[in-house]
Amino acid sequence: MKRNSILKTVLSMAIAVSMSATAAVKSVEMSPLTDKINVNSQSVSSDEKLPQILWGADMTVLHANGLKASTQSGSIYDKKGLDFDLKLENSLIQQAESYIKGETPYFRGTLDQVALLNDLVYSDKDLRPVVLQQLSWSKGGDNLVVKGGIDTVADLKGKTIAIMAYGPHIYFLHRVLQSGNLDISDVNIVWTEKLDGDNSPFSALYDNSIDAAFLITPDMLAITEGDNALSGAEVLFSTRQADKFVADVYAVRSDYYEANKDKLEGFVHSYFTAHESVGELVKNKNTRKAEYNKWLKESSQQMLGTPNLIEDMEGLFLDANHTGFAENVSFFTNDRDSRNFDRLSKEINEALFSMKLIKSKNPIAKAEWNWESLRKDLSYADQVVVPKFDKKKISKVVAEMQARGTLEDGQFLREQVFFDVGSAKFVFNQTLHGSIFDKVIDDANSYSGALIIVEGHSDPAHYLISKYKNKVPLKTLKRIRQKARDLSRQRAEEVRSSIIEYAQNVRGVDINETQFEVVGYGIDNPETGVCNGEPCKINLKGQAAKQAYAKNRRANISFTTIEAEVEVSADDFDF
């Protein structure tokens, strides 16, 4: 998807910024909102102001409103007796102040931004936010961009990262560091005032003192691609892989929720209706071209101030995994969903508290809906699409990469388990493996867009002894090598099955089995190294050598950014 219009603007800015790359980054203080905001609370004076942010899911809200800022006659909202004035407000601070002063009962943000707000207002039970619904997960719209020399999360230790203060990437930051066994204290954080433009993570990345930054996708594209890209800049993480980190929601004041449950149920049902309507429109965009382009044009006008950036709006919409009725039911009620509301909100509270961005881990309230009532008049209420990897394509790509020796490219979050000599049977031990499996399962559901490679390996000691000490024939060596490869694949299969069983029976959560691919390396990629195409003979003897070679009886569990196929344009074939 090309986003020429925004990118031209952004690239122009990038050139200007890069001309003064040595200028110091302008940072802001990041502290709990309780130290930042001090306004008097007031009763809700109007419920017509509905905040929006610049995000693809908010295009569905605009559709429900009749494609205008003010609710149009005959629109989805209008048919429910709702009347809104849509207000684009990307600032958490300004939204929070308007919310407290009663200028609107609604709050629009990510779930971690709701947690920041909750900490601010929790002492006043009327102001506590109640999460009404989930609009989307980010699916490619948010990225961690790094400079050269940073290939894994571990490489971020001691580095300086730019991120917007009170923005949508705070929990994303924490979770990425956690996945790499790092803490916030292991990195230096520079908080910026804005998400894009001047004084943003994007502009900060051109400063020589900044090593990484959390960027929205238009900024990521500008800084990593094209003639004006920053040398060495590349994406380390994206919500295309880490697609269960950034949850977009609507929340409402508790006092308004208690007094207007029927009205709010209509609000939520309207969004589900609009979600289905937009889904049909996008699905049939070629036959409903005029209607589709009008939606993009009006979205561009409302969110970008001009009707001409329709390609950019299309890209923005595709950067989100939009959640309708069925996905909301799972998110709010399914105990087997490891990324459900209760688990995620608890994780976010723990993260923000550890980062000293909230003062108390107060529970975040969620609306108690009659889901059967909300199901009425919806066409796809029971359809939750679980993303699945194309097994055939993935297996082919993985096999080709293994043959070329490039399978480790793009891998991250590596874990390791070990086997007894000659055994393909994996014996689970809670003490040895429990924390590893817990981490893999949590990461699997958090990074559900990433492929998990389970690599089995074998000990080359028997092969080396047979070759160099016993001088066995080449035919025998080939047989030993093949048995080692078969053994290693069996080990990988065992670990994969054990992880899935542990998730289902011990953790009580569902896991996408198609996310796992197994590979048997045999003795071709030992920890002890490869020398001239053969396992290395290490410079150790006796028990020391035995222990060193034993480390090869292992299975590596790695996440990877492998994509079997990507959409390309005709211009991409000019190479």
Helices and strands as residue ranges (DSSP letters): H 4-18, G 33-35, E 49-52, H 58-64, H 76-79, E 85-88, H 92-100, E 106-110, H 111-121, E 129-138, E 142-146, G 153-156, E 160-164, H 170-179, G 184-186, E 188-192, H 201-204, E 212-216, H 217-224, E 234-238, E 247-253, H 254-259, H 261-283, H 289-304, H 310-318, E 320-322, H 325-333, H 341-354, E 365-366, H 371-375, H 391-404, E 411-418, H 430-446, E 451-456, H 461-464, I 465-469, H 474-502, I 503-507, G 513-515, E 516-520, E 530-531, E 534-535, H 542-550, E 554-560, G 570-573
